[in-house]
Amino acid sequence: MKKPKLSFWEIWNMSVGFLGIQMGFALQNGNASRILQTFGADVHELSWFWIVAPLTGLIVQPIIGYYSDRTWTWLGRRRPFFLTGAIMAAIGLLLMPNAGSFTHVLPALWIGAGMLMIMDASFNVAMEPFRALVADKLPSDQRTLGYSLQTVLIGIGAVIGSWLPYILGNWFGVEMSADAGTIPQNVIVSFVIGAIVLITTIIWTIVRTPEYSPEQLAQFNETGIEEHNDGQGLLSIFSDISNMPKTMKQLGIVQFFSWFALFSMWVFSTPAVAQHIYGLSRDDTHSDLYQEAGNWVGIIFGVYNLVSAIYAFLLPSIAKKYGRKATHAFSLSIGGLGLISMYFFSTPGMLIISMIGVGIAWASILAMPYAILAGSIPAHKMGIYMGIFNLFITIPQIVSSITNGFIVNGLFDNYAIYAIVLAGVLMLIAAFCVRFVDDVDEQVAL
């Protein structure tokens, strides 16, 4: 018995929570570096503070996947994890920009870095079960649409999150400047709004999207809840890692270069734009002009997310015509060129051109690898393998965190724009590696 196809709006409701997750994620990506610098971090130290987040995801994600495959509660199989992750992330959003209020307990920089860890881990707790839910609910021929609609909602949420500090400051008069060592009010209010939207959209998905029970999944010839008969418990994660499908290993190489590049962009865009475009010194992290550069980074990050939302609508038809591999390779290539182009521009407005390319790559990164992967994963291990696949997102971020500080300080003399150029080169390498990936679903279709 085949799974029934879902309507467009059923798939849309299933993924609405991603809008809130990505709104919070965009607020983190666009503002965490300047928050940490405001609290005292140097440019070459930024990647060290960011390492805690992917390191936490490295540990948490496979465990979440393991238990979500084996869980059935009154709330369902995947939905308890959405809700828990959303609540934890919302707490992080509320506390991170207000870390200065807790200096009687710990230094603000430590608290800010701790909230960064909590937020990123929590976003991952909520995010990967969403990926598994698409595979749980949709037949194979609707999965590209499912992951593409997730990408659309990710783009919408990220646009709102990225632009919110600028909009609040320039359209609603919320204070954009602050004393040294304190966070501007427009950033603080943005994080509060992000927390509210995150909780609201997650609840929307939970209420509007029922999950298939174990008995229903059995009717679709899928195991509903994996039996606890392996005798290994959590140790079976290591067995699953060693036995991961060939397609996952091949995609892992692509993911490594893609996410190393993305992480570098998120960490170093604010100092790169401040130095390269606004002409600030490498030690200037407190001036109003630096805050203006940070706000503009939020705007251009919103641009790439807006482009990704639009491009995601086109991905199913492009992939159907040219294949998922060719679509992904093309998109990554455009993204790599977009990142490299930032070096050749000298005005803030020109960076929008760069972000168009990044947006095309971002849409594909959020959809194509998962659409390709789902066809190679046993249905009863969808959660654990989606969690394990997250290793290919967190490991490159950890490697980037460890190495980029030395690279930017030792090779680039703290001139952050060169880290962005290097990110573009790595994304081009990722595009080349796509050619070696086996897409099982497309091979069956042929």
Secondary structure, DSSP 4 states (H G I P E B T S, - for coil): -PPPPPPHHHHHHHHTHHHHHHHHHHHHHHHHHHHHHHTT--GGGHHHHHTHHHHHHHHHHHHHHHHHHS--BTTBSSHHHHHHHHHHHHHHHHHGGGGGGGTTTS-HHHHHHHHHHHHHHHHHHHHHHHHHHHHHHS-GGGHHHHHHHHHHHHHHHHHHHHHHHHHHHHHS-------TTS--HHHHHHHHHHHHHHHHHHHHHHHH-PPPPHHHHHHTTS-SS--S-SS-GGGHHHHHHHT--HHHHHHHHHHHHHHHHHHHHHHHHHHHHHHHTT---TT--SSHHHHHHHHHHHHHHHHHHHHHHHHHHHHHHHHHHH-HHHHHHHHHHHHHHHHHHGGG--SGGGHHHHHHHHHHHHHHHHHHHHHHHHTTS-GGGHHHHHHHHTHHHHHHHHHHHHHHHHIIIIISTT-THHHHHHHHHHHHHHHHHGGG---HHHHHH-
